[in-house]
């Protein structure tokens, strides 16, 4: 399986249904999904994010490893409980909450 190299965090993610602007095809099925993300309330521009599905949750959300194409731009914003808005173009397709920060070289999941 193709994995995400050096993820920075694990997040709970909830994909929006198409009726609320989410993806018409549903959650991505690629081993590693690339999109953009923003931190609400931050002046940081959109960042390129990488998401790797690592597990489903009983409430319908999922757990994902999170990485960034430019990790140093994201690190100052990553704290437990931080919210991320995952976007495709101008459209918000998912909401994520940081649940765990990972040390360098760590990979969470099965």
Buried (B, 14 or more C-beta within 10 A) or exposed (E): EEEBEBBBBBBBBBBBEEEEEBBEEEBBEEEBBEBBBBBEEEEEEEBBBBBBBBEEEEEEBBBBBBBBEEBEEBEEBBEEEBBBBBBBEEEBBBBBBBBBBBEEEEBBBE
